[in-house]
Amino acid sequence: MAQFHATQSQFHKMKSPYYSMFPFLFAILFSFSWPTTAQSHEKFLHCLSLHSNDSSSISKLIYSQNNQSYSSILESSIQNLRFSTIPTPKPLVIVTPLHASHIQATIYCSKKHGLQIRTRSGGHDFEGLSYVSEVPFVLIDLVNLRSIDVDVENRIAWVESGATVGELYYRIAEKSRTLAFPAGTCHTIGVGGHFSGGGYGLLFRKYGLAADNIIDAHLIDANGRILDRKSMGEDLFWAIRGGGGGSYGIVIDWKLKLVSVPASVTVFTVTKTLEQNATELIHRWQYVAHKLSNDIFIIVTISRANSGEEGRKTIQASFSALFLGRVDNLLSLMEKRFPELGVVKQDCVEMSWIQSLLYFFQFPTERLEILLDRTAVSKTFFKVKSDYVKEPIPKIVFEGMWPKFYEEEGNSAIILLVPYGGKMDDISETETPFPHRAGNMYKIIYNIGRAEEENLEFQKYISWIRRFYHHMTPYVSKSPREAYVNYRDLDIGVNNKGLVKKVELVFPAVTCHTVDTGGYFTGRGYDLLFRKYGLAADNIIDAQLINVNGRILDRKSMGKICFGQFEEVEVVALSV
């Protein structure tokens, strides 16, 4: 989960003095002055102790920068090492709540002392926004909120936001071989951020997104209230299922609708090089994958590889599939719909659904307990971008991609093609905030990464993936060019960092600076902004005038009719 702004803007109120003349333009600058880091830290900690039910309990869950465990807690779930460097801004305090009251106290004290909040579930935010901020902030790490309750009889589960999808899958499989949940394929992803952005995986062509199968949730809002689906209302419940992590509050747990899978499923991986017609197969895949039965999912992974000839490089494309059924039915389907790939029985393996996850995670399929290991995935420096494709990309375009992989940086790149269609075509684009439904053939994921010891020149790898992304512009979605919200990419654009430092306000009055405001306002007045904001008089909300009897009247005492006319009076001051 990413940034959740608990800070509320504080504006300086200004009283209008009694003037007979006003300038034609009003510009008011609002400034925010942050308390010093030391003051924020001490006041925040003191506030937490006062507003926690058990101050001794919450003190064990707080890690300030001088705490010996601070660095290890902070680094524990940073998955992108680009944001594990010394210059990266760090939280003043890390809070690892055990229950909702700890989060409520943290929200209250953060607001009171001018600190922003970042909320981290699994630490997979691609741009580090769930644990990095340019202004003083507190990190709420949900690592301790990871309980999972699976109800097989009613086919539902409650899962806390700090759990990983691997832990969720493991707990479901403990109780049933034929129940599952359609979430992601990286087992260390935290469910909080994953669900908040939609969340897709091997089953999404059959059952839709994770967010499509969420039936309730508990959320803590900026006022510290705990809301369920009924009390938050359908609009907010709609927003938290695909609108992006941390945007609307902190979701502490989710109620899931579990789905059915066969006792045995079938998987295969077929890898082809350019010399084995990989380009033709990728081109053909575009026309087939999104139209296949929703029981099958075939993803394509493209990378550079060694050729059979010594010292020569080539491109390889791996076609990996999950089929919700037995091998014979799969072979029949492939022979009918995609015979060019040449899948044979020896390529296929039957296994349980939970084992198929390990297969796609590239772990030994007999080691189910690895799903509980949050450290099983190696951390790297990486950059990810995404696209959606609505029309088949010409074969010549794929051929034009391959030379880019032969560049030095291309050796560290992987391109994935993720087929859509199936259930995704049946769900309206307005059903949840996730809009990528019917009309999308597939998604492209551009990924470039390097090991920790090789980061000194990583910027040139980021430049490579940006060039590749730019090269694809004519062939992907347009107006807008779409991207997956969970694949955070700040190249697309950013809001102002931190809080807005300066706001300029204007008044729609005449552009001639020598015009007297008294006569101008009483005559209604227009200027360059009147088409947007109306006449000057439309924006006057109060006035003080002296009537023929010498009385000073405001809007209330002069009455509605007089306020609308300003006839035969002298306007002393106006409030706009």
Long-range contacts (C-beta under 8 A, 24 or more apart in sequence): 1-119, 1-120, 1-121, 1-130, 1-142, 1-161, 1-190, 1-192, 1-193, 1-196, 1-245, 1-246, 1-250, 1-251, 2-118, 2-119, 2-125, 2-129, 2-130, 2-193, 2-244, 2-245, 2-246, 2-247, 2-488, 3-116, 3-117, 3-118, 3-119, 3-129, 3-130, 3-133, 3-246, 4-117, 4-118, 4-119, 4-222, 4-246, 4-247, 4-249, 4-250, 5-116, 5-117, 5-222, 6-107, 6-110, 6-111, 6-115, 6-116, 6-117, 6-222, 7-110, 7-111, 7-114, 7-115, 7-116, 7-499, 8-111, 8-222, 9-499, 9-500, 16-573, 16-574, 16-575, 17-573, 18-544, 18-572, 18-573, 19-573, 20-518, 20-571, 20-572, 20-573, 21-516, 21-517, 21-518, 22-517, 22-574, 23-513, 24-507, 24-509, 24-510, 24-511, 24-512, 24-513, 24-515, 24-517, 24-527, 25-506, 25-507, 25-509, 26-505, 26-506, 26-507, 26-576, 27-504, 27-505, 27-506, 28-503, 28-504, 28-505, 29-502, 29-503, 29-504, 30-502, 30-503, 31-501, 31-502, 32-499, 32-500, 32-501, 34-114, 34-135, 34-136, 35-113, 35-114, 35-136, 37-92, 37-136, 40-92, 40-113, 40-114, 40-115, 40-136, 41-65, 41-92, 41-93, 43-113, 44-92, 44-93, 44-109, 44-110, 44-113, 44-115, 44-138, 45-93, 47-105, 47-108, 47-109, 47-112, 47-113, 48-95, 48-105, 48-106, 48-109, 51-105, 51-108, 51-109, 52-101, 52-102, 52-105, 53-101, 57-98, 58-95, 58-102, 58-105, 61-95, 61-96, 61-97, 61-98, 61-102, 61-144, 62-93, 62-94, 62-95, 62-96, 63-93, 63-94, 63-95, 63-96, 64-92, 64-93, 65-90, 65-92, 65-93, 70-94, 73-141, 74-131, 74-139, 76-123, 76-143, 76-374, 77-120, 77-122, 77-123, 77-141, 77-143, 77-190, 77-374, 78-123, 78-128, 78-131, 78-379, 79-122, 79-123, 79-124, 79-188, 79-377, 79-379, 80-124, 80-125, 80-126, 80-127, 80-128, 80-379, 80-380, 80-381, 80-382, 81-379, 81-380, 81-381, 81-452, 81-455, 82-128, 82-381, 82-382, 82-383, 82-455, 82-458, 83-127, 83-128, 83-131, 83-132, 84-379, 88-128, 88-132, 89-132, 89-133, 89-134, 89-137, 91-118, 91-131, 91-133, 91-137, 91-138, 91-139, 92-136, 92-137, 92-138, 93-138, 93-139, 94-138, 94-139, 94-141, 95-138, 95-139, 95-140, 95-141, 96-141, 96-142, 96-143, 96-144, 97-140, 97-142, 97-144, 97-145, 98-144, 98-145, 99-145, 100-218, 100-220, 100-226, 100-252, 103-140, 103-220, 103-250, 103-252, 104-220, 104-224, 104-226, 106-138, 106-140, 107-220, 107-222, 107-224, 107-250, 108-224, 110-138, 111-222, 116-498, 116-499, 117-250, 118-246, 119-192, 119-245, 119-246, 119-250, 120-190, 121-161, 121-162, 121-190, 121-191, 121-192, 121-193, 121-194, 121-245, 122-164, 122-188, 122-189, 122-190, 122-191, 122-192, 122-193, 122-194, 122-374, 123-190, 124-186, 124-188, 124-189, 124-190, 124-193, 124-194, 125-193, 125-245, 125-488, 126-382, 126-383, 126-384, 126-487, 126-488, 126-489, 127-488, 127-489, 127-490, 129-246, 129-488, 130-193, 130-245, 130-246, 133-498, 134-497, 134-498, 135-497, 135-498, 135-499, 140-250, 142-190, 142-192, 142-252, 145-252, 145-253, 147-253, 150-174, 150-175, 150-176, 150-179, 150-258, 152-176, 152-179, 155-179, 155-257, 155-258, 156-215, 156-255, 156-256, 156-257, 156-258, 157-181, 157-255, 157-256, 157-258, 158-253, 158-254, 158-255, 158-256, 159-191, 159-253, 159-254, 159-256, 160-191, 160-252, 160-253, 161-190, 161-191, 161-192, 161-195, 161-250, 161-251, 161-252, 161-253, 161-254, 162-190, 162-192, 163-190, 163-191, 164-188, 164-189, 164-190, 164-191, 164-374, 165-189, 165-191, 165-194, 165-201, 166-370, 166-371, 166-372, 166-373, 166-374, 167-371, 167-372, 169-354, 169-357, 169-371, 170-354, 170-368, 170-369, 170-371, 170-372, 172-258, 172-354, 173-352, 173-353, 173-354, 173-368, 177-263, 177-352, 177-353, 177-354, 178-260, 178-261, 178-262, 178-263, 178-353, 179-258, 179-259, 179-260, 179-261, 180-258, 180-259, 180-260, 180-261, 180-353, 180-354, 181-210, 181-213, 181-256, 181-258, 181-259, 182-206, 182-207, 182-208, 182-209, 182-210, 182-212, 182-213, 182-259, 183-210, 184-210, 185-357, 185-360, 185-361, 186-361, 186-377, 187-357, 187-361, 187-370, 187-371, 187-376, 187-377, 188-374, 188-375, 188-376, 188-377, 191-254, 192-245, 192-251, 193-245, 193-246, 193-486, 194-486, 195-241, 195-251, 195-254, 196-240, 196-241, 196-242, 196-243, 196-244, 196-245, 196-246, 196-247, 196-251, 197-242, 197-243, 197-244, 197-245, 197-434, 197-484, 197-485, 197-486, 198-241, 198-242, 198-432, 198-433, 198-434, 198-484, 198-485, 198-486, 199-486, 200-418, 202-297, 202-322, 202-356, 202-357, 202-360, 203-259, 203-261, 203-297, 204-297, 204-422, 204-423, 204-424, 205-294, 205-296, 205-297, 205-419, 205-420, 205-421, 205-422, 205-423, 205-424, 206-259, 206-294, 206-295, 206-297, 206-324, 206-422, 206-423, 207-259, 207-423, 208-423, 208-424, 208-427, 209-242, 209-432, 209-434, 210-256, 211-241, 211-242, 211-432, 211-434, 212-241, 212-427, 212-431, 212-432, 213-256, 213-257, 213-258, 213-259, 214-241, 214-254, 214-255, 214-256, 214-257, 215-255, 215-256, 215-257, 216-254, 216-255, 217-251, 217-253, 217-254, 217-255, 218-251, 218-252, 218-253, 219-248, 219-249, 219-250, 219-251, 219-252, 220-249, 220-250, 220-252, 221-248, 221-249, 222-249, 226-252, 238-432, 238-433, 239-433, 241-432, 241-433, 241-434, 242-432, 242-433, 242-434, 242-485, 243-433, 243-485, 244-433, 244-485, 244-486, 245-486, 261-324, 261-353, 262-324, 262-325, 262-326, 262-353, 263-352, 264-326, 264-350, 264-351, 264-352, 265-322, 265-323, 265-324, 265-325, 265-350, 265-351, 265-352, 265-353, 265-356, 266-322, 266-323, 266-325, 266-326, 266-327, 266-330, 266-348, 266-349, 266-350, 266-351, 267-320, 267-321, 267-322, 267-323, 267-348, 267-349, 267-351, 267-356, 267-359, 267-360, 268-320, 268-321, 268-330, 268-343, 268-347, 268-348, 268-349, 269-318, 269-319, 269-320, 269-321, 269-347, 270-318, 270-319, 270-341, 270-342, 270-343, 270-347, 271-316, 271-317, 271-318, 271-319, 272-316, 272-317, 272-319, 273-305, 273-307, 273-314, 273-315, 273-316, 273-317, 274-314, 274-315, 274-316, 274-402, 275-307, 275-308, 275-314, 278-315, 278-316, 278-317, 279-395, 279-398, 279-399, 279-402, 280-340, 280-395, 281-317, 281-319, 281-340, 281-341, 282-317, 282-398, 282-417, 283-392, 283-393, 283-394, 283-395, 283-398, 284-338, 284-340, 285-319, 285-338, 285-417, 285-419, 286-389, 286-392, 286-393, 286-417, 286-441, 286-442, 287-392, 288-337, 288-338, 289-417, 289-419, 289-421, 289-441, 289-442, 290-419, 290-420, 290-421, 290-422, 290-440, 290-441, 290-442, 291-337, 291-421, 292-333, 292-337, 292-338, 292-419, 292-421, 292-422, 293-333, 293-422, 294-421, 294-422, 294-423, 295-323, 295-324, 295-325, 296-321, 296-322, 296-323, 296-324, 296-330, 296-333, 297-321, 297-322, 297-323, 297-419, 298-338, 298-419, 299-416, 299-417, 299-418, 299-419, 300-416, 300-417, 301-414, 301-415, 301-416, 302-414, 302-415, 302-416, 302-417, 303-405, 303-413, 303-414, 303-415, 304-405, 304-406, 304-410, 304-411, 304-413, 313-405, 313-406, 315-402, 315-405, 320-360, 322-356, 322-360, 326-350, 378-451, 379-452, 380-449, 380-450, 380-451, 380-452, 381-449, 381-450, 381-451, 381-452, 381-454, 381-455, 381-458, 382-447, 382-448, 382-449, 382-450, 383-447, 383-448, 383-449, 383-461, 383-462, 383-465, 384-445, 384-446, 384-447, 384-487, 384-489, 385-445, 385-446, 385-465, 385-466, 385-469, 385-483, 385-487, 385-489, 385-491, 386-443, 386-444, 386-445, 386-446, 386-483, 386-484, 386-487, 386-489, 387-443, 387-444, 387-446, 387-469, 387-472, 387-476, 387-477, 387-481, 387-482, 387-483, 388-436, 388-440, 388-442, 388-443, 388-444, 388-476, 388-477, 388-482, 388-483, 389-440, 389-441, 389-442, 389-443, 389-444, 389-475, 389-476, 389-477, 390-439, 390-440, 390-441, 390-476, 390-477, 391-441, 391-475, 392-441, 393-475, 394-475, 397-475, 400-471, 401-468, 401-471, 404-464, 404-467, 404-468, 404-471, 407-464, 409-448, 409-460, 409-461, 409-463, 409-464, 410-464, 412-448, 412-449, 412-450, 412-461, 413-446, 413-447, 413-448, 413-464, 413-465, 413-468, 414-447, 414-448, 414-449, 415-444, 415-445, 415-446, 415-447, 416-444, 416-445, 416-447, 417-442, 417-443, 417-444, 418-442, 418-443, 418-444, 418-445, 433-485, 434-485, 435-482, 436-482, 436-484, 440-477, 440-482, 443-484, 444-472, 444-476, 445-487, 466-491, 507-536, 507-539, 507-576, 508-532, 508-533, 508-534, 508-535, 508-536, 508-539, 509-536, 510-536, 517-574, 518-570, 518-571, 521-566, 521-571, 521-574, 522-566, 522-567, 522-571, 539-576, 540-574, 540-575, 540-576, 541-575, 541-576, 542-574, 542-575, 543-571, 543-573, 543-574, 543-575, 544-571, 544-572, 544-573, 544-574, 545-569, 545-570, 545-571, 545-572, 546-570, 546-572
